[in-house]
Amino acid sequence: MNSLNIYTKLETLPANLKQEVSDFIDFLMQRSSSKKKKIVPQFGSAKGKIKMSSDFDAPIDDFKEYM
């Protein structure tokens, strides 16, 4: 849909609905601008939150028949 089609449809609306369309456009612009703020993780921020078991590299009993 191009801008001309949107404008043509908008011009056929009564004044109160034009205001609603304007408010909705403002809402969409605000929502799209808030999504642009990307959170960048800081190096080391998960330190101490992840723990590996001591037998992590040990063979798994369920796969013995395949080895």
Backbone as ProteinMPNN parsed JSONL, in Angstrom:
{"seq_chain_A": "MNSLNIYTKLETLPANLKQEVSDFIDFLMQRSSSKKKKIVPQFGSAKGKIKMSSDFDAPIDDFKEYM", "coords_chain_A": {"N_chain_A": [[0.857, -1.17, 0.0], [0.635, 2.14, -0.89], [1.549, 5.588, -0.105], [-0.215, 7.398, -1.267], [-2.632, 5.977, -1.552], [-3.266, 5.591, 1.135], [-3.541, 8.23, 1.996], [-5.728, 9.028, 0.442], [-7.777, 7.417, 1.454], [-7.78, 8.373, 4.064], [-8.671, 11.002, 3.742], [-11.36, 10.629, 3.246], [-12.517, 10.129, 5.636], [-14.446, 11.118, 8.551], [-13.912, 14.008, 10.729], [-13.563, 13.281, 13.475], [-12.699, 10.625, 13.308], [-10.374, 10.957, 11.89], [-8.782, 12.117, 13.822], [-8.497, 9.947, 15.557], [-7.023, 8.237, 13.919], [-4.706, 9.747, 13.687], [-3.831, 9.71, 16.37], [-3.33, 6.984, 16.598], [-1.25, 6.649, 14.775], [0.714, 8.161, 16.074], [1.033, 6.525, 18.318], [2.065, 4.18, 17.114], [4.484, 5.178, 16.128], [5.785, 5.845, 18.495], [6.01, 3.316, 19.675], [7.633, 1.991, 17.821], [9.978, 3.465, 18.028], [10.788, 2.87, 20.59], [11.54, 0.247, 20.398], [13.927, 0.333, 19.106], [15.91, 0.755, 20.886], [18.38, -1.115, 21.831], [19.407, -3.602, 24.005], [22.574, -4.065, 25.141], [24.5, -6.714, 26.093], [26.686, -6.888, 28.891], [30.068, -7.813, 29.144], [30.85, -10.533, 31.128], [28.663, -10.382, 32.782], [27.127, -12.561, 33.507], [28.603, -13.998, 35.239], [29.235, -16.456, 37.622], [26.642, -17.363, 37.612], [26.245, -19.553, 36.063], [26.87, -22.937, 36.239], [28.85, -25.8, 35.767], [28.634, -29.318, 35.874], [30.875, -31.588, 37.538], [31.291, -33.937, 36.149], [30.914, -33.405, 33.463], [32.165, -33.944, 30.976], [32.141, -36.678, 30.977], [31.318, -39.946, 29.68], [27.956, -40.643, 28.552], [25.621, -42.82, 29.964], [23.406, -43.754, 28.513], [24.24, -43.791, 25.877], [26.049, -45.847, 25.534], [25.79, -48.164, 23.951], [26.199, -47.219, 21.412], [28.846, -46.596, 21.226]], "CA_chain_A": [[0.0, 0.0, 0.0], [1.471, 3.332, -0.958], [1.09, 6.75, 0.66], [-1.356, 8.028, -1.928], [-3.831, 5.218, -1.172], [-3.55, 5.875, 2.546], [-4.022, 9.608, 2.075], [-7.068, 9.062, -0.149], [-8.698, 6.832, 2.438], [-7.828, 9.271, 5.212], [-9.462, 12.173, 3.393], [-12.789, 10.299, 3.227], [-12.977, 9.941, 7.015], [-14.879, 12.317, 9.286], [-12.871, 14.646, 11.559], [-13.273, 12.553, 14.716], [-11.921, 9.438, 12.975], [-9.03, 11.423, 11.514], [-8.054, 12.296, 15.073], [-8.14, 8.606, 16.036], [-5.936, 7.763, 13.061], [-3.521, 10.499, 14.091], [-3.392, 9.165, 17.656], [-2.789, 5.644, 16.367], [0.052, 6.831, 14.137], [1.621, 8.568, 17.148], [1.29, 5.327, 19.118], [2.961, 3.306, 16.352], [5.806, 5.809, 16.077], [6.379, 5.717, 19.823], [6.338, 1.905, 19.87], [8.769, 1.625, 16.968], [11.19, 4.111, 18.528], [11.228, 2.203, 21.816], [12.14, -1.034, 20.03], [15.258, 0.572, 18.576], [16.852, 0.735, 21.996], [18.819, -2.488, 21.97], [20.184, -3.838, 25.213], [23.839, -4.72, 24.841], [24.962, -7.388, 27.304], [28.018, -6.541, 29.351], [30.941, -8.963, 29.3], [31.0, -10.99, 32.498], [27.466, -10.122, 33.577], [26.554, -13.837, 33.962], [29.622, -14.677, 36.033], [28.737, -17.066, 38.841], [25.262, -17.814, 37.452], [26.255, -20.809, 35.315], [27.79, -23.91, 36.828], [28.904, -27.077, 35.062], [28.908, -30.42, 36.794], [32.252, -32.091, 37.427], [31.344, -35.04, 35.183], [30.342, -32.899, 32.214], [32.771, -34.624, 29.827], [32.049, -38.134, 31.139], [30.371, -40.562, 28.732], [26.583, -40.797, 29.016], [25.274, -44.238, 29.995], [22.409, -44.056, 27.49], [24.867, -43.921, 24.571], [27.08, -46.88, 25.567], [25.64, -49.108, 22.844], [26.642, -46.588, 20.169], [30.287, -46.375, 21.275]], "C_chain_A": [[0.903, 1.233, 0.0], [0.819, 4.509, -0.218], [-0.134, 7.414, 0.044], [-2.659, 7.312, -1.582], [-4.238, 5.519, 0.27], [-4.137, 7.279, 2.688], [-5.449, 9.722, 1.525], [-8.105, 8.506, 0.814], [-8.873, 7.76, 3.634], [-8.724, 10.478, 4.933], [-10.961, 11.883, 3.385], [-13.364, 10.134, 4.635], [-13.497, 11.234, 7.618], [-13.785, 12.792, 10.246], [-12.538, 13.848, 12.817], [-12.456, 11.288, 14.441], [-10.518, 9.8, 12.503], [-8.171, 11.617, 12.757], [-7.619, 10.947, 15.644], [-6.989, 8.026, 15.223], [-4.636, 8.456, 13.441], [-2.957, 9.974, 15.41], [-2.752, 7.789, 17.474], [-1.419, 5.719, 15.694], [1.087, 7.253, 15.168], [2.005, 7.373, 18.022], [2.272, 4.405, 18.405], [4.371, 3.878, 16.285], [6.523, 5.679, 17.418], [6.829, 4.282, 20.07], [7.548, 1.51, 19.039], [10.058, 2.269, 17.456], [11.69, 3.441, 19.802], [11.868, 0.858, 21.515], [13.564, -0.86, 19.511], [16.313, 0.545, 19.661], [17.218, -0.718, 22.289], [19.695, -2.617, 23.211], [21.436, -4.623, 24.823], [24.337, -5.389, 26.123], [26.41, -6.997, 27.63], [28.831, -7.814, 29.56], [31.103, -9.289, 30.784], [29.761, -10.807, 33.355], [26.811, -11.408, 34.091], [27.53, -14.621, 34.833], [29.025, -15.175, 37.349], [27.312, -17.59, 38.726], [25.175, -19.16, 36.743], [27.292, -21.728, 35.925], [27.702, -25.211, 36.046], [29.237, -28.161, 36.067], [30.314, -30.959, 36.541], [32.365, -33.221, 36.408], [30.766, -34.639, 33.823], [30.868, -33.651, 30.99], [32.698, -36.143, 29.923], [31.045, -38.707, 30.138], [28.992, -40.756, 29.369], [26.199, -42.265, 28.903], [24.295, -44.617, 28.884], [23.021, -44.287, 26.107], [25.947, -44.996, 24.518], [26.985, -47.825, 24.383], [26.087, -48.511, 21.52], [28.152, -46.374, 20.123], [31.045, -47.665, 21.07]], "O_chain_A": [[1.826, 1.337, 0.808], [-0.323, 4.417, 0.232], [-0.99, 7.933, 0.761], [-3.678, 7.96, -1.343], [-5.42, 5.68, 0.572], [-5.111, 7.485, 3.413], [-6.278, 10.436, 2.089], [-9.188, 9.072, 0.965], [-9.978, 7.915, 4.153], [-9.459, 10.918, 5.817], [-11.761, 12.811, 3.506], [-14.579, 10.012, 4.796], [-13.051, 12.32, 7.249], [-12.843, 12.053, 10.535], [-11.371, 13.743, 13.192], [-11.609, 10.915, 15.253], [-9.578, 9.029, 12.698], [-6.978, 11.317, 12.749], [-6.507, 10.815, 16.155], [-6.087, 7.396, 15.776], [-3.584, 7.819, 13.509], [-1.745, 9.811, 15.549], [-1.752, 7.471, 18.119], [-0.527, 4.933, 16.014], [2.216, 6.763, 15.147], [3.162, 7.229, 18.415], [3.21, 3.902, 19.023], [5.347, 3.134, 16.376], [7.728, 5.432, 17.463], [7.91, 4.055, 20.615], [8.404, 0.765, 19.515], [11.129, 1.679, 17.314], [12.892, 3.442, 20.068], [12.67, 0.373, 22.313], [14.328, -1.824, 19.482], [17.492, 0.332, 19.375], [16.454, -1.45, 22.919], [20.611, -1.824, 23.425], [21.351, -5.708, 24.248], [24.569, -4.714, 27.126], [27.235, -6.805, 26.736], [28.317, -8.793, 30.103], [31.449, -8.423, 31.587], [29.812, -11.06, 34.558], [26.012, -11.349, 35.026], [27.293, -15.793, 35.127], [28.396, -14.418, 38.089], [26.817, -18.21, 39.667], [24.147, -19.834, 36.813], [28.448, -21.348, 36.105], [26.611, -25.668, 35.704], [30.021, -27.951, 36.992], [30.864, -30.798, 35.452], [33.444, -33.439, 35.857], [30.191, -35.472, 33.122], [30.106, -33.959, 30.074], [33.162, -36.83, 29.013], [30.059, -38.058, 29.788], [28.879, -41.002, 30.57], [26.425, -42.889, 27.866], [24.372, -45.731, 28.367], [22.392, -44.911, 25.253], [26.697, -45.054, 23.544], [28.015, -48.248, 23.857], [26.334, -49.262, 20.576], [28.685, -46.006, 19.077], [32.275, -47.666, 21.08]]}, "name": "protein", "num_of_chains": 1, "seq": "MNSLNIYTKLETLPANLKQEVSDFIDFLMQRSSSKKKKIVPQFGSAKGKIKMSSDFDAPIDDFKEYM"}
